[in-house]
Amino acid sequence: MDSAHQYDVFLSYAWEDITLAVRFQEELEARGLTVFRDVTGMRDYDDIPEVIRAAIDGSRTLVALYTPSFPESQYCRWELHTALTRAFRLPERTRRVMAVVRGMRFSQVLPGRLTCLRLPPVAAALDEIADSVHRTVTGMDGHRFGDAPEPPEPSWYPVPAVGSQDFRGRLPELWRTRDALDGDDGAGNDAPSVVFLVGGGGIGKTMLAEQYGRLFAADHPGGVFVVRALGSHPDSYRDPERVRVLVEDQIRAIAERLGLMESGAPAARARAALGAHLEAMDQPYLWIVDDLPAGVGTDVLRALIAPSARGKTLITSRHAAPGGQGVRVDVGELDELDALALLTSRRPAAPGGERQAARNLVKALGGHPLALAVSAELVALPDVRGFQGLLESFAEPGPDVLESAGRLGVELPTGHATSICATLLRGTDRLAAAGRTVVLLASLLAPAPLSPDLLVEILVASGEDGSRAAGLVRDGLAEAGRLALARTAGGGSWTFHALVGRVVRLADYEDVPRERARRAAVTALGERLAGPATGDGRARIAEALPHVRMVAGPPVDQDGRHLVNEAGRVHTEAGDPAAGLALFRTLHAGCRTALGDGDLTTLRVLAGLAVAHGLCGEHETALRLKQEAHQGLAALLGARHDDTLIALNNVGVTHFDLGAYESARQVFSQVYRIRVGKDSIQHPETLQALAGVAAAASKEGRHALALRLRGHLLARTGRVLGTRHPRYADALNAMGASAYARGRSAEAADWFDRAHRLRLELYGPEHGDTLDALENALVARGGEEAAGFREVYRQRVDLQGPAHPSTVTTLRHCVVSLRPQAAGAGPGGRLPDLMEPADSFPPGAEPGRVRLDAADMDARVELFEWACAAHESTAHRGEDALVVQLWLAHATALMDQFDDQREVALAIAEDSEAGLVRELGRGHPLTRTATSVHRWIERLVDEAVESG
């Protein structure tokens, strides 16, 4: 080490205390000590100069002038905690870092171990303090901070944790955690053995806990045990039973790895076996419970913490500890210095304007580590235009960004949700095909470690070739890792942050590919559950279990509710609904074999199986299975549990499907009453239950009741969620539906206009919900604006496809608006269908769906007849006649009542497309629409040939 940078004392102080620092330095030097004191000062966002780093490395001790200004300086905090961390790995640990307290109480000094030594009184003279420091330094060995070795790698269970290159700073949080958990050196001997790291999504709690295990490995020679509670999983919220089961499965995996029990033994035995082993080992160890959800009571918490007395429990969570248990350490935004270091880790910021842009970007992202890590990768890409280019992209957020920010705002730093969501969406948009495929699959699964093998199995189940699937997964994971959207998790697995998954689920991806991927995941997971429960098979089942609930049955989070509300049309577009039913049967059978009939996951999959029966029109079977699932969940979880209420709600859905609207309303009312008592009248889930009651009342013909309920719903939604929330737009649309049902068309049109304006602001013009509100307004005006329906039809074909039920309903409106008398409507008469708002219905209802099966033949024949009448009435040639001809081709293809009917539709579509090419050109929007319909009919014909 360079002797020019060797000191007895590194004097750390805030620039406001320079006078005191100079005097104290003189006192120390008068006693023969060599002292380093920074004489330049540092401003916000300045890098730590190399001379400072070298001086700390070359110093034997650090003395902190701990005044009220000291903890406010990020540079002082960095110096103090860097010295503490180095001292931890040297002899005479704590004695090397001393605090001189001025203007504060000793109890305000952090971290607490600075007070372990007998500190001089606050009012002590500087010469007395200098004497004390001199005695301490001269009695110490010659080691300097730079001599500290790297910490040893701890023993990790069940798999080694992999450090992240994106981890920055957090030294204050690490030392506050150690103050609370560990009592060596006389600090906190009576400290509790449970500490909660509490912070929002993407703030870095998991990496902080793992870094603690790594940095203080010497404190826990017995190893570091990590179990994932999956609190970010939407099903884990207020679900202690699920958390307990998940943790038991992981404890069993640890016990099996240690050879403490045979493979496949009951999970309940694993905790006792592991606890006995750790007691016999008699060494301190660290027990990390990652991502604990809200709602876990003290009784369940006791089953989650370290299973023996020598264990220290470190819990990460987005929520406060239940019942005031343990010590809370808040994990907030990164310090400006660490945030800037992370942001510029891939592309340094040049002094001047570029560095100022980087500072502004840090502020815009609120010091959010995950967003900063993604931004660091983005600004290194040549077409992003650096820090300023990324910052400017936040100025006009798109509909996807606004929707994501609206849904996730409560989980993100106040005032920064839009910028954070914009960054994450920008990262996913930069992915190539392989990366997008992998991220889509991960978003459908639980936020638990994923092996590449499982992702490959899902792709193979979707029909992908095995070798190509392996290449896609390999390339996709590498790409997601490069953009900081995923990270390695040890044992060859990867993790995708739950926040990334939620943003992807909220993004406007096509529903059909998403549903196909979900069904492939069901297949792959079902095959794992049906496999052998010994040896490697047990490990394969253990990996599958956290993901089963995510892909089986109706999702309960608002992000995925479209998979319930529109499940019928998605299954119809994705393939034969019977094939989906077969998949759920396989998965349910696997769960029964692996877990038993009364297991929580088995009951949830049973609920999903019941929904699948309903989608195939087997409503009586669906009702029986839904009632069975509800009874089982009520016995296991209680009548007021969220899962039990969802299952009861599903019973009402099947009554709804059967047309038993009074029974449906009674069930939905029961759910609503329980929600009011459980969650309060203003809770979002209570509002959703009220929407179900109103929807059933409307279908029952009790329009006055439905209108009154929807009025209450609108007012409460505005108070609870705000008047720019997607559910407020849904409530506006529902008000229009009720007004229309009561014959008040002008009032209905006004409600629909308001819903359309809000959805246009939230989602943009190219969104199904926006088009629904616009079309409803056209319907309410009596279909007088035929050109408006034509434009909505064009947009729906482009956006949602010709087979989408909303597109088919728009097709009905198009042909009827040309021939109102053919529909039986009088002058200014009412059109036959209204685009009923999906979110006005309870989860599982399928409002306005068009099922393409024999039960729907009457409606298809009627549509075909109207299209024929419209075509016959269009005598002149030209653009309008060609568009009506296209509608006739579309309606004919939907019929499929006789042999060769779709071949006829294909010929009509070909003629229409060719005519529009001549009239308007290949690139005209209407021509592109005709091409889409033509190609869709071609696929139907080809599929019929292949199946014949």
Disulfide bonds with the S-S distance in Angstrom:
none
